[in-house]
Amino acid sequence: MKTQSQNNPKKGAASMNGHAEDLQKLLKEQLRDVLSAEKQLVKALPKMVKASTSGELRDAFNEHLEVTKKQVERLEEVFEILGAKATAKHCEAMEGLVKEAREVIDDTDDGSLLRDVGLIIAAQKVEHYEIAAYGSLRSVASVLGQDKIADILQETLDEEGEADKLLTRISDNINVEAYEEATR
C-alpha cells in the first residue's frame, strides 16, 4: 500500500525538509554536469560540421550548434532561478562521447560517407545521453515543485528528441549511400 508521500511526491519531498534539501543539492550538481556537457558540445559541433561529407548532416549539426547555445543560456537561467552561480562541473560522460566522435573523424577517410555514418552514431549517443539527463532533471525539478525549471528543462528535452529524430531520418539515406559507396 502506498503512503501519502508516495501518492504525492511533492508533498512527500516537502515534508522531509532535510531530504528535500539534499534533492535540491543533487539537482544543482547534476545541472552543473549537464552545463559542462552542453559547453563541451558547443566546442565539438563545429569540428563535426567540418568533418561531415553530407550537406544535410552539416546543416543538422550547424542547426544543433545554435540550439545548443540557447540551451546553455537556458541552463544559466535555471541557475538564476535557483539563486545559484552557473558554474559547470566537468562532465566525464560528454568528454568520452566527444572523444568517440573525434576517433570517428580520425579513423575514417575525409569525404567518405562512412565518416558520416560514424558521426551520426556518435551524435545519437550524445542525444540519448542528453535525453536521459534532461528527462531525469525535469522529473526532479517537478518533484521539488520547481515548475518553471521543469518547463525549461522540458523545452530542452523536446529539442534533444527532435535532434535525435532528425539524425535518424538523415541516417536512413546516408547508411544506404555509404553501403553503395563501399561496394563500388
Backbone torsions as a table, in degrees:
resi	resn	phi	psi	omega
1	MET	NA	137.8	-178.6
2	LYS	-79.6	143.3	174.3
3	THR	-82.4	171.1	178.5
4	GLN	-58.1	-40.8	-177.9
5	SER	-70.5	-26.6	176.4
6	GLN	-74.1	-33.0	178.2
7	ASN	-72.8	-31.5	-178.9
8	ASN	-132.0	90.8	-176.3
9	PRO	-56.9	-35.7	-179.3
10	LYS	-63.4	-43.7	-179.6
11	LYS	-66.4	-41.0	179.7
12	GLY	-63.2	-44.8	-179.7
13	ALA	-65.2	-39.4	-178.5
14	ALA	-68.8	-33.1	-177.5
15	SER	-75.6	-18.6	178.1
16	MET	-106.5	74.0	-170.5
17	ASN	-51.7	-47.2	180.0
18	GLY	-61.9	-41.8	179.0
19	HIS	-69.4	-35.5	176.8
20	ALA	-63.6	-39.2	176.7
21	GLU	-64.6	-39.4	177.2
22	ASP	-63.8	-40.1	178.8
23	LEU	-66.4	-40.0	177.0
24	GLN	-62.5	-42.2	178.6
25	LYS	-63.5	-43.9	178.0
26	LEU	-61.6	-41.1	177.7
27	LEU	-58.3	-47.2	180.0
28	LYS	-61.6	-43.3	180.0
29	GLU	-62.7	-42.3	-179.2
30	GLN	-72.3	-31.3	174.0
31	LEU	-66.5	-36.1	176.8
32	ARG	-64.7	-37.8	177.7
33	ASP	-64.5	-47.1	-178.1
34	VAL	-70.8	-29.0	174.0
35	LEU	-63.6	-43.0	175.4
36	SER	-61.2	-43.4	179.9
37	ALA	-58.6	-46.2	-178.9
38	GLU	-65.7	-39.6	179.3
39	LYS	-66.6	-37.9	176.1
40	GLN	-63.8	-38.7	179.8
41	LEU	-67.3	-36.8	176.4
42	VAL	-58.6	-36.1	178.8
43	LYS	-77.7	-32.0	-175.2
44	ALA	-82.3	-34.4	-174.1
45	LEU	-59.8	-40.8	178.3
46	PRO	-59.3	-33.6	177.4
47	LYS	-69.1	-36.1	177.9
48	MET	-70.2	-36.2	176.0
49	VAL	-61.0	-50.6	-177.7
50	LYS	-61.7	-34.7	-176.9
51	ALA	-81.5	-16.4	-176.3
52	SER	-70.1	143.0	176.9
53	THR	-90.6	-45.0	-176.3
54	SER	-76.3	132.2	175.8
55	GLY	-62.4	-36.4	179.4
56	GLU	-63.8	-40.7	178.2
57	LEU	-69.7	-42.4	176.6
58	ARG	-56.7	-46.0	179.6
59	ASP	-61.3	-41.3	-179.9
60	ALA	-64.3	-43.0	178.5
61	PHE	-65.4	-41.9	177.7
62	ASN	-61.4	-43.9	179.1
63	GLU	-63.1	-42.8	-178.9
64	HIS	-69.4	-28.4	174.5
65	LEU	-59.7	-46.4	179.2
66	GLU	-65.0	-40.3	178.0
67	VAL	-63.7	-41.2	-178.7
68	THR	-64.6	-38.5	176.1
69	LYS	-60.5	-39.5	177.4
70	LYS	-68.0	-34.5	178.3
71	GLN	-64.9	-37.8	175.8
72	VAL	-61.4	-44.3	178.4
73	GLU	-61.1	-40.2	178.9
74	ARG	-65.2	-40.0	177.4
75	LEU	-63.1	-38.8	176.0
76	GLU	-61.8	-36.6	176.2
77	GLU	-65.1	-39.9	178.2
78	VAL	-60.4	-45.0	178.7
79	PHE	-62.6	-37.5	177.5
80	GLU	-61.9	-43.3	178.0
81	ILE	-60.8	-39.4	-179.7
82	LEU	-76.8	-8.0	-178.3
83	GLY	70.5	31.0	-178.0
84	ALA	-123.4	154.5	177.5
85	LYS	-74.4	136.6	-178.9
86	ALA	-81.7	76.8	177.4
87	THR	-107.4	135.2	-179.8
88	ALA	-83.0	146.8	173.4
89	LYS	-115.2	120.5	-170.2
90	HIS	-47.0	125.4	-179.5
91	CYS	-93.5	104.5	-180.0
92	GLU	-64.2	-37.7	-178.7
93	ALA	-61.3	-47.3	-179.8
94	MET	-66.4	-36.5	176.8
95	GLU	-56.5	-44.6	178.8
96	GLY	-65.5	-41.2	179.6
97	LEU	-66.3	-39.4	177.4
98	VAL	-66.7	-39.2	177.2
99	LYS	-60.4	-42.0	177.8
100	GLU	-61.0	-40.6	178.2
101	ALA	-64.0	-41.0	177.3
102	ARG	-62.8	-38.9	178.5
103	GLU	-64.1	-38.0	176.0
104	VAL	-59.0	-45.8	-179.4
105	ILE	-62.8	-45.1	-178.4
106	ASP	-67.7	-31.3	-172.4
107	ASP	-96.2	1.4	-179.6
108	THR	-124.0	158.2	-179.1
109	ASP	-74.3	137.5	175.2
110	ASP	-59.0	133.7	177.7
111	GLY	83.1	5.1	-179.6
112	SER	-94.9	149.2	175.6
113	LEU	-73.8	-21.6	173.7
114	LEU	-58.1	-40.6	177.4
115	ARG	-60.5	-43.1	179.7
116	ASP	-62.9	-40.3	177.3
117	VAL	-58.6	-47.1	179.7
118	GLY	-63.7	-39.6	178.9
119	LEU	-66.0	-37.8	177.9
120	ILE	-65.1	-43.0	178.1
121	ILE	-59.8	-46.2	179.6
122	ALA	-62.0	-43.1	-178.6
123	ALA	-66.2	-37.4	179.5
124	GLN	-71.1	-31.0	173.1
125	LYS	-60.8	-42.3	177.7
126	VAL	-61.3	-48.0	-178.0
127	GLU	-60.8	-41.7	-178.9
128	HIS	-67.3	-36.4	174.9
129	TYR	-61.7	-47.0	-178.6
130	GLU	-65.8	-38.9	178.3
131	ILE	-60.8	-44.5	178.4
132	ALA	-62.2	-45.3	-178.0
133	ALA	-64.3	-50.6	-176.5
134	TYR	-68.1	-35.3	177.0
135	GLY	-62.8	-44.4	179.1
136	SER	-66.8	-44.3	-180.0
137	LEU	-63.4	-40.5	178.1
138	ARG	-61.2	-42.0	179.8
139	SER	-63.6	-43.5	178.8
140	VAL	-63.6	-44.9	179.4
141	ALA	-59.7	-40.7	179.3
142	SER	-63.7	-44.6	178.8
143	VAL	-60.8	-36.2	179.8
144	LEU	-78.3	-0.9	-179.2
145	GLY	77.5	16.1	179.1
146	GLN	-90.7	69.6	-172.5
147	ASP	-65.0	-37.8	178.9
148	LYS	-63.9	-42.1	177.7
149	ILE	-65.5	-43.2	178.2
150	ALA	-58.8	-40.6	178.5
151	ASP	-64.9	-42.0	178.8
152	ILE	-63.4	-45.0	179.9
153	LEU	-66.6	-34.4	177.1
154	GLN	-64.4	-38.9	178.3
155	GLU	-59.8	-45.0	178.2
156	THR	-67.0	-42.0	177.7
157	LEU	-57.1	-43.1	178.0
158	ASP	-61.8	-41.6	179.0
159	GLU	-63.8	-40.9	179.8
160	GLU	-65.0	-39.2	177.0
161	GLY	-63.3	-41.0	178.0
162	GLU	-65.7	-39.5	177.6
163	ALA	-62.0	-42.1	178.7
164	ASP	-62.6	-44.3	179.1
165	LYS	-63.3	-40.4	178.4
166	LEU	-63.2	-44.3	178.2
167	LEU	-61.6	-37.4	177.1
168	THR	-63.5	-44.2	178.8
169	ARG	-62.7	-43.5	179.3
170	ILE	-63.7	-40.7	-177.4
171	SER	-65.6	-29.2	179.2
172	ASP	-55.6	-41.2	178.9
173	ASN	-81.3	-46.1	-174.3
174	ILE	-65.3	-36.9	179.5
175	ASN	-61.1	-43.1	179.0
176	VAL	-65.9	-45.7	-179.8
177	GLU	-63.3	-37.6	177.9
178	ALA	-66.2	-38.5	177.2
179	TYR	-63.4	-45.7	179.8
180	GLU	-63.3	-39.8	178.4
181	GLU	-62.3	-39.6	-176.7
182	ALA	-73.9	-25.1	-176.5
183	THR	-99.8	7.0	177.2
184	ARG	-75.3	NA	NA
